[in-house]
Amino acid sequence: MTPKSWLLLAILTLAVCAQAHAEAWPAPSEGDFVVANFRFGSGETLPELRLHYRTLGRIHKDGHGRVDNAVLILHGTGGAGTQFLNDRFAGQLFGPGQPLDAAKYFIVLPDGIGHGKSSKPSDGLRMTFPHYDYDDMLRAQYRLLTEKLGIDHLRLVMGTSMGGMHTWMWGEAHPEFMDTLLPLASLPVEIAGRNRMFRRMYMDAIRNDPEWNGGNYTAQPRGLADALHILVIMGSVPLQWQKEYPTREAADKYLEDRIASLMKEDDANDGLYQVDASRNYNPQPQLGAITAPLLAINSADDQINPPELGILEREIRHVAHGRAVVVPISAATHGHSTHTWAAVWKNHLSALLAQSARRP
């Protein structure tokens, strides 16, 4: 084969791969919902709260005019709806014949308050931005669905990490609003123990850096890099990383590259608000209010929600129709981030959807 033939073959191969990827799930539509004078639980208000969102698919209504195919998927701390638009999540779930086929479901991917393209401190208010918490984020999500998108019922609420915590809260706050719930990589109890300590370490690393200057910095403070080191180690995957970075040089390079990349993407004030938003989280006392079938999925190599605590198994007993699965450590798990590797747990999702009948 001539060099020119090789080049043509390579171009055709890339084109086929690109086309296959493009057809794996439909391109999302994007929009903004602006809420005037949004009042936060702290008593603070924002003249205009912007909530950015992405949707895939189309709304369908049943014979009574009620939406019957809407799915709400909630992201983790520091993330955005875009974190789901990749091969390991959307490529496993949103394509033809897959569990959340976008030709069948109307999928909503919002950016939470303080995240993504929604209103956040780095837009200009810095540390004068209202100090939101998870309750505020949930109220904003509900208003987005009901006031902007016209959704009066959800087929499924699911979320990863912080989004998983929000999923427990959704089940308590609006028990009749959804058919079923799937929290991933989360626990339904107050943030305490090591979980609270690493969050405090993250915030202290930023606040104690003189370069932070009370939030009025001109360049990202060095304390942000220290904070990011804490997040990296808490989200680490010992089994996978030992295989992927088997030498000192490889491990050092990964860490240096990862922190350098995050320093370009993250903002110290945004990060402070995002982590601090978990301060009031504690769905445990109201777990009995959840009436929809709920399946909680964690992984055994999750250092943020380690299985040896036994919390998930203990608390799921308080959910009337609740079940819990802890995925064993394997070559397929990725620590806390297993929540976004849908191939690991999508069979559980399929079973949950099949088993959860539409409630009257």
C-alpha positions in Angstrom: 0.0 0.0 0.0 1.3 3.4 -1.0 1.9 6.2 1.6 -1.0 8.1 -0.1 -3.3 5.0 0.4 -2.3 4.8 4.0 -3.2 8.4 4.5 -6.6 8.0 2.8 -7.3 5.0 5.0 -6.4 6.8 8.1 -8.6 9.7 7.2 -11.5 7.4 6.4 -11.0 5.6 9.7 -11.1 8.8 11.7 -14.2 9.9 9.8 -16.0 6.7 10.6 -15.0 6.9 14.3 -16.1 10.5 14.5 -19.5 9.6 12.9 -20.0 6.7 15.3 -19.3 9.0 18.2 -21.6 11.6 16.9 -24.4 9.1 16.6 -23.8 7.6 20.0 -26.1 10.2 21.6 -27.8 13.3 20.2 -26.3 16.8 20.6 -27.8 18.5 23.7 -29.7 21.7 23.5 -28.6 24.4 26.0 -30.4 27.2 27.7 -30.5 29.6 30.7 -33.2 30.1 33.3 -33.0 33.4 35.1 -34.8 33.8 38.4 -35.4 37.3 39.6 -34.6 38.1 43.3 -33.8 34.6 44.3 -33.8 34.4 48.1 -31.3 32.0 49.7 -31.7 30.2 53.0 -29.1 32.5 54.5 -31.4 35.4 53.9 -29.2 36.8 51.1 -30.7 37.5 47.7 -29.4 37.7 44.2 -31.2 40.1 41.8 -30.8 37.6 39.0 -29.9 33.9 39.5 -28.9 32.3 36.2 -29.3 28.5 36.0 -27.7 26.9 32.9 -28.9 23.6 31.6 -28.7 21.1 28.8 -31.4 18.7 27.6 -31.4 15.7 25.3 -34.5 14.2 23.7 -38.1 15.5 23.8 -40.8 15.7 26.5 -43.6 13.1 26.2 -46.9 13.3 28.1 -49.2 10.5 29.0 -53.0 10.4 28.4 -53.6 12.6 31.3 -51.2 15.3 30.1 -48.5 14.6 32.6 -44.8 14.3 31.6 -43.8 10.7 31.8 -40.3 10.5 30.4 -38.2 13.2 32.1 -34.9 12.2 33.8 -32.9 14.6 36.0 -29.2 13.9 36.3 -27.2 15.9 38.9 -23.4 16.4 38.8 -20.8 16.4 41.6 -19.0 19.1 43.5 -17.0 21.3 41.1 -18.6 19.7 38.1 -21.3 20.6 35.6 -23.7 18.9 33.3 -21.0 18.5 30.7 -19.3 15.9 32.9 -21.8 13.3 31.6 -21.3 14.0 27.9 -18.6 11.5 27.3 -18.2 7.9 26.2 -18.0 6.4 29.7 -21.4 7.9 30.7 -23.5 9.2 27.8 -21.9 6.6 25.5 -23.2 3.8 27.8 -26.6 5.3 28.6 -28.0 7.8 26.1 -27.6 5.9 22.8 -30.1 3.8 20.9 -31.4 0.9 22.9 -29.4 1.9 26.0 -31.0 2.4 29.5 -31.6 6.1 29.1 -32.0 6.2 25.3 -32.5 9.9 24.4 -35.0 8.9 21.7 -37.2 7.7 24.6 -36.3 9.9 27.5 -36.1 13.7 28.0 -32.8 14.1 29.9 -32.1 17.2 31.9 -28.5 18.1 32.9 -28.4 21.3 35.0 -25.4 23.2 36.2 -26.0 23.7 39.9 -25.7 27.1 41.6 -22.1 28.0 41.8 -21.1 25.6 39.0 -20.5 25.5 35.3 -22.3 28.3 33.4 -24.7 29.0 36.3 -24.3 32.0 38.5 -21.1 31.7 40.7 -18.7 33.9 42.7 -16.1 34.1 39.9 -18.7 36.0 37.7 -17.7 39.1 39.6 -19.2 39.1 43.1 -16.4 37.0 44.6 -16.9 36.5 48.3 -20.0 38.7 48.4 -21.9 36.1 46.4 -24.7 34.6 48.5 -23.6 31.6 50.6 -25.7 28.9 49.1 -26.2 25.4 50.4 -27.7 22.2 49.1 -31.2 23.3 50.0 -30.8 26.4 47.8 -29.5 24.2 45.0 -32.4 21.9 45.2 -35.0 24.7 45.2 -33.4 26.1 42.1 -33.4 22.8 40.4 -37.1 22.3 41.1 -38.0 25.8 39.8 -36.0 25.1 36.6 -37.9 21.9 36.0 -41.4 23.3 36.8 -41.2 26.9 35.7 -38.9 26.8 32.7 -39.1 23.3 31.3 -42.8 22.5 32.2 -42.0 19.2 33.9 -44.5 18.1 36.5 -43.1 14.6 37.1 -39.8 12.8 36.7 -39.3 9.2 35.6 -36.0 9.2 37.4 -33.8 11.4 39.6 -30.1 10.3 39.7 -26.9 12.0 40.6 -23.2 11.5 41.3 -21.4 12.4 44.5 -22.9 15.8 45.4 -25.6 15.0 42.9 -26.1 11.7 44.7 -26.6 13.6 47.9 -29.1 15.9 46.2 -30.9 12.7 45.0 -31.6 11.7 48.6 -32.9 15.2 49.3 -35.1 15.1 46.2 -36.8 12.0 47.5 -37.5 13.7 50.8 -38.5 17.1 49.5 -40.8 15.9 46.7 -41.7 12.3 47.4 -44.5 12.2 44.8 -42.6 14.0 42.0 -40.6 11.0 40.7 -41.0 7.3 39.9 -37.6 6.3 41.2 -34.2 7.4 42.6 -30.6 6.4 41.9 -28.0 8.1 44.2 -24.4 7.2 43.3 -21.2 7.6 45.4 -23.0 9.2 48.4 -24.2 8.6 51.9 -27.5 9.9 53.4 -25.9 11.3 56.6 -24.3 14.5 57.9 -20.9 15.3 56.5 -18.6 14.3 59.4 -15.5 12.3 60.2 -12.8 12.2 57.6 -15.3 13.5 55.0 -15.7 16.7 56.8 -12.0 16.9 57.7 -10.8 16.8 54.1 -13.4 19.5 53.1 -12.1 21.7 56.0 -8.5 21.0 54.8 -9.5 22.1 51.3 -11.1 25.4 52.5 -8.3 26.1 55.0 -5.6 25.7 52.4 -7.2 28.5 50.4 -8.2 30.8 53.2 -4.9 30.6 55.0 -2.9 31.6 51.9 -2.1 35.3 52.0 -2.4 35.4 48.2 -6.1 34.6 48.6 -6.5 38.1 50.0 -10.0 37.6 51.3 -11.1 36.5 47.8 -9.7 39.6 46.1 -6.8 37.9 44.2 -5.6 38.8 40.7 -4.2 35.4 40.0 -5.2 32.0 41.4 -3.6 31.8 44.9 -1.0 29.0 45.5 -3.3 27.7 48.3 -5.6 26.5 45.5 -2.9 24.0 44.4 -2.6 22.7 48.0 -6.4 22.3 48.1 -6.4 20.5 44.8 -3.8 18.1 46.1 -6.3 17.1 48.8 -9.1 16.5 46.3 -6.8 14.4 44.1 -5.7 12.1 46.9 -9.3 11.6 48.1 -10.5 10.7 44.6 -7.5 8.5 44.0 -7.7 4.9 42.8 -4.9 2.8 44.3 -5.3 -0.3 42.1 -5.7 1.5 38.8 -3.0 4.1 39.6 -0.4 1.5 40.5 -0.9 -0.1 37.1 -1.0 3.2 35.2 1.9 4.9 37.0 4.2 2.1 38.0 7.4 4.2 38.3 8.3 7.3 40.4 8.7 9.3 37.2 5.3 8.3 35.9 3.5 9.1 39.2 5.2 12.5 39.5 4.4 13.5 36.0 0.7 12.5 36.4 0.4 14.6 39.6 2.2 17.6 38.1 0.2 17.5 34.9 -3.1 17.0 36.8 -2.6 19.9 39.2 -1.4 22.2 36.4 -4.5 21.4 34.4 -6.9 21.9 37.4 -5.2 25.3 38.2 -6.2 26.5 34.8 -9.8 25.3 35.1 -10.7 26.0 38.7 -11.3 29.2 40.7 -10.5 29.5 44.4 -13.6 31.3 45.5 -15.8 29.1 43.4 -14.2 26.1 45.1 -14.7 27.5 48.6 -18.4 28.0 48.0 -18.8 24.6 46.3 -17.2 22.7 49.2 -18.8 24.8 51.9 -22.3 24.2 50.4 -22.3 20.7 52.0 -22.2 22.2 55.5 -25.9 21.7 56.3 -26.4 18.4 54.5 -28.1 15.7 56.6 -31.0 13.8 55.1 -30.8 11.0 57.7 -33.7 12.2 60.0 -36.2 12.3 57.1 -35.3 9.1 55.2 -38.6 7.6 56.1 -40.3 10.3 53.9 -38.9 8.8 50.8 -41.6 6.7 49.2 -40.3 6.2 45.6 -38.1 3.1 45.0 -34.5 4.0 45.6 -31.3 2.2 44.7 -28.1 3.5 46.1 -24.9 2.5 44.5 -21.4 3.0 45.9 -18.0 1.4 45.1 -15.8 -0.4 47.5 -12.7 1.7 46.5 -14.4 5.0 47.2 -12.2 6.8 49.8 -14.8 9.5 50.3 -17.5 7.0 51.2 -15.6 4.0 52.4 -17.7 0.8 52.8 -16.1 -0.1 56.1 -18.2 2.6 57.8 -21.3 0.5 57.2 -23.4 3.7 56.9 -25.1 2.9 53.7 -26.2 -0.6 54.8 -27.5 0.8 58.1 -29.4 3.8 56.7 -31.0 2.2 53.7 -33.2 0.2 56.2 -35.0 3.5 56.9 -36.1 3.9 53.2 -39.3 2.0 52.7 -38.5 0.8 49.1 -34.7 1.3 49.3 -31.9 -1.0 48.3 -28.1 -0.6 48.3 -25.3 -2.0 46.3 -21.6 -1.7 47.0 -19.7 -2.6 43.8 -16.6 -4.7 44.7 -13.1 -3.4 43.7 -12.1 -4.7 40.3 -10.2 -3.6 37.2 -13.4 -1.8 36.1 -13.9 0.4 39.2 -12.3 3.8 39.5 -12.6 4.8 43.2 -15.1 7.6 43.9 -15.3 8.3 40.1 -16.8 4.9 39.5 -20.1 6.9 39.6 -19.3 8.2 36.1 -18.2 4.8 34.6 -21.7 3.7 33.7 -20.6 0.3 32.3 -19.9 -0.8 35.9 -23.5 -0.2 37.2 -25.8 0.4 34.2 -27.4 -3.1 34.6 -28.6 -2.0 38.0 -30.1 1.1 36.4 -31.9 -1.0 33.8 -33.3 -3.3 36.4 -34.5 -0.3 38.5 -36.3 1.2 35.6 -37.9 -2.1 34.7 -39.1 -2.6 38.3 -40.3 0.9 39.1 -43.9 1.2 37.9 -45.4 4.6 37.3 -47.2 5.6 40.5 -50.8 7.0 40.1 
